[in-house]
Amino acid sequence: MTKPADDTPLITDPLKPEAVDGRVEAVDPPESKLKMTADAAEISAIRLLDAADAARESIKPSRK
């Protein structure tokens, strides 16, 4: 049985998430399936981890 052709556009550029007020935001992620190249997915994952860390740091109480 053959799988039907998938017409979901292939994303070749990684996401550019940012830490904003203690949360991570990414502009224009697709509303449904996300189909990425392996490189774009890997870079996006690293960027998401970095943004998550920055978001946590922005809400962490400072030690005085």
N, C-alpha and C positions, 0 to 999 in steps of 0.2 A: 504494500500500500504506500503510495507516494503522498508526501505531505504537500498541501496546497502552497503555492508561492506566497511568500510573506512580503507585502508591499510597504511594511514599516520602513521609514527612511533610516538609513544608517548614519549614526552620529560619529563623526571623526574627530571633533574637537572636545576636549575634556570640559566638564562643568567647572564653573568658577564660583564656588561657594564662599560666603563671607560670614564672619561672626558679627552679629548685630544684637545688642542688648541681651546677651546670654543665650542666644539661639543661633542656629546655622540657617542661612538663607541661600538659595540658588535661584537665579533668575531664569525664567522660561524652561523649566524642566517639562518634558511632555506629560500630559495628563494621564496617559495610559502606558503602554509598553515602551520601554527604553531599550533601543538596540544600538550598541556601541561597538567600536573596534576594541580589540584587547588593549591596545595602548591607551586609548581614550578612557576606558574603564579603570585601568590601573592608575593613571594620573588623577582621575576624578576621585578615586578612593583615597589616595594620599592627601589630596586637597581637602576632602571632607574630614579626614582625621585631624589635619592641621586646624581647620576652622572650628571643629568641635573642641579642641584644646584651647583655642583662643576664646571661644564662647565661655567655657568653664572658668578660665582665668579672669574674664571680665566681671564675673559675678562672685568670685571668691572673696571673702572678707579679707581685708588687708591686716597684716600683723604689725602692730606698732610697739 
